[in-house]
């Protein structure tokens, strides 16, 4: 048998009354308190918060998709914005090249070293060439390049456009009947879509060279044998499947970053929030899309 006793307590500082329900249950002829619950149901709060997060995610996804569609529409102004596209390609590509090369070569170092040390006891260390080549072209090259661009370029895009939003420069463009998507978003999406596969080619190349260096110096695989194995086992479909991934990743990074920048609110603090959300959401989408793209490509090509 369970009964409830309600009572009211008062807080002197806030002058507010807090209502509690104290529930009792009887066991073996004795009464025990079973729970003390506040006037609001905590479970309801959690459900409401979860539902709000789902709605926000759906709204953000819808906004990003519409932004991408509108950017595709404004491709008709490609030649009018050609100078801005080239400038964005320089920022995205050339200025990101040193970081991409450094990360690519060390990824190749680690890949060859770990693979070689694992295979050497079995006398199969020559397999590091095909493992390093296929892994770099299919997965590590596109993935590492996209992660670099999401952190370096995506954050800069979100911060730049977000600063323009809070300083009302976006509104000024709209007052002058200039589309912010045409003026700001489309050149960035085009530039990142073009440069991400190009940087991936550099990352793949330097990663394989790095793997060859470690294979020769620490594993004992000759350079000639290494590169002949790479040429034999790495197929063209391995290369263009990785480039297709990097192209899609570039579109994702640019779309998410511009979307977060355009929806910035709350002044300078909001710019920081938008920048953080752009990087986090880009990385999450890259990892999620990487799995599904790998699954689809493996079924179609392998």
N, C-alpha and C positions, 0 to 999 in steps of 0.2 A: 504494500500500500504506500502510495506516495502522496505527499501533501506539500503545499507551498506556503511560505510566509513572506509577505512583502513589507519592507520598511524603507524609510527615507533617511538618508544622511545628508548633512549640509557641510559645505566647505566655507570656512570663514573668509578666505582671501578672495575667492571668485564669486561668493554669494550665489552659488548655483546649487540646486538640489540634484542629487544623483540617485536614481531609483535602481534597486537591486531586488532580484527574486532569489530567495534562499529555499532550495528544495530539500526535503527530508524523505527518507525511506525507512521502513520498519523491518528489522531483522532480529529474530530470536527474542522478540519482546522488547527490543531496544530501538531507539530512534537515532539515525545517523544522518548528517548533512551529506547530500549527494553531489551538489554542484552549486556554484555561485555564478550566475550569468548576468551580464549587463543588459540594459534595456534594448540595445541593438544587437542583432544577430551577426556574429563575426563571419559565419559561413556566407551569409548574404553579401557581406562586403567583399569577400574574396571572389565570389561568383560575379558580382558586378564589375570588379576590377579586371577579371579575366575577360569578360565580355567586352569591356571598353578597349582592352588591348587588342582583341581580335578585330574590332571595328576600326581601330586606328591603323592596324596592319593592312586591312582591306582597302581603307581609304588611301593610304600611302601607295599601295601597289597600283590602284586605279589611277592615281594622279601621275605616277611615273609612266604608266603605259600610255596615257593620253599625251604626256609630254613627249614621249618618243614618237608617237604617231604624228604629232604636230611638227616635230623636227624633220621627219621624213617628208612631210608636205612642203616644208621650206627648203628642201634640197633644190627646188627650182631656182633659188637665189644663190646657188653654189658659186657661180662665177662672180657675182656681185660681192660676195664675202670671201673671195679667194685669198686676199691678202691676210685677213684675220685667221683664216684656216691655216695658212702657212705659218703664221706666228704661233698659233697654238700647237702646231706640229713640232715646231722648234722647241717650245717649252716642254711638251710632253715627251718628245723623242730624244732630241740631242742632249738636253740637260739631264735626262734620266739615264742616259747611256752608261756613264761611269759606274753608277750604283748597280745597274743591271749586270754589267760585266764582272764586277767584283763578286756579287752574289752568285752569278752563274759559275764562275771558276771554282769557288769554294764548294758549291753544291756538287760539282764534278769531282773535286778532291774527295769529299766525304763519301760520295756514292761509290767511287772506285775503291777507296780504302776499306770500307765496311764490307763490300762485296768480295774483294780480293782476300781479306783476312778470313772470311767465312768459307770461301771455296778452296783456299790454298791447301788445307789439310787433306782434301780429297783429290788433289792434283788437277783441279778444274779451274785454275785461276785464269786461263785464257778466255773463259766465258764472260769476264768483266767487260769486254769490249761490246758484245751484243747487249748485255744487260744495261750498261751505261748509255749506249746509243739509243736503245728503244725507250728506256725510262726518261731520258732527257727530252726526246722529241715528242713522246706521247703525253707525258704528265708534268715532269718537274719544270721544264722550260716554260710552258704556258702558265702553269700555276704560280711559280715564283715571280715571273714577270708581272703577272696581274696583281699579286700581293704588293709588290714594290710600287706599282702605279696607283693602287688604291690608297696606300699610305702617303705617297709623295704628291701625286697629281690630284687624286680625288679630294683629299683634304684641302688643297689649295683652291680648287674650283668651288667647293662648298663655302669656304671662308670668303673668297672674293665676291661671289654672287650674294652671299648672305650679308656682307657689309654693304653692298649696293642696295639690298632690300631695306635694311634698317635705316640707312641714310636717305631713303626715299628716291634713289636714283631710278629704280625700276618704275615707280609711279611716274617719274618725269618722262621716261621713254614712252609709257602708255599715253600720257597726255599729248605727246608729239606724234601719236599714231604710229609708233615704231614698235613692232612686236618684240618683246624680250626673248622669245624663243628664236626668232630669226637672228636677232642681234647678238645674243649671248650663248644660247644653248646649242643651236645647230652647228656652229663652227667647232665647239668643244667635242661634241659627239663624233663628228666626222674625223677630227684630228686624232682622237683617242682610238677610234675604230681602225684607222689606217696604221697608226704607229705601234699599237700593241702587238700585232703579228710581226712587224719588222723588228722590234726589240726582242721578240721571242726567237727569231732566227739568230740574232747575235748571242742570246743566252744559250741556245742549243749548241751553237758552234764552240763558244768558249768553254762551256761545260764539258763537252766531249774532249776538247784539247786538255783541259784540266784533268779529266779522268785518265787520259793517255799518259800525262806526266807522272801522276801517282802510280799508275800501272807499271811504268818503266822503273821508277826510282825505288818504290817500296814493295812492289809485288813481283817484279822481274819479267813483265810482259814487254817484248820489244815493240818499238813504235810501228814498225812495218806490219807486224802481225796484228796489232791493235787496230790500225786504220783499215787494213784489209778486211778484218772481221766486221768492223762497223759498216763498211761499204757493202758487204755481202748480206748482212742480216737486217740492217735498217732499210725498210722499204719506203717507197714514195707515199704510200697511204699512211704510214706512221707520221710522216712529216706534215702532210696537209690536214690530217685529223687534229694534230696539235695546233696548227695555225687556225683552223676553224674554231677551236676552243678559245684561243686567245682573241680572235675577232669578237666573239660573243661576250667574252669577259670585258673587253674594252667598251662595248656598248653598255653593259651593265654598270661599270664604274662611272662613266660619264653621265648616264641617265640618273642614277641614284644621287650622285654628287650635285648635279644641277637641280634636281628635284628638292633635295634638302636645303640648298641655298635659297631657292625661290620661296620656300615656305618658312623662312627664318622670321622669328618674332622675338621680342624681348630685349632689344638693344644688343650691346656687345656680349652680354652673357648668352644671349640666344645664338650668336654667331659661333661661340664655342660649342654649344650644344649641337647645333646643326653639323659642325665639322666632325664631332665625335660620332654622331649618328651616321653620317655619310660613310666614314671609314668602316664602322662596325657592320652596317647593313651591306656594304659592298663585299666585305670579306665573307659574310655569311652566305650571300647569294652566289659568290664565286664557288665556294665549297659545295653548296647544294647543286648548282648547275653542273659543276664538274662531275659529280657522281652520275647524274642523269645523262649528260652528254657522253660520258665514257660507256655507260650501259647501252645507249642507242648506237654509238659508233661501233662498239664491239659486235653487236648483232648484225649490223649492216655490212661491215668490212672484213670481219675476222671469222 
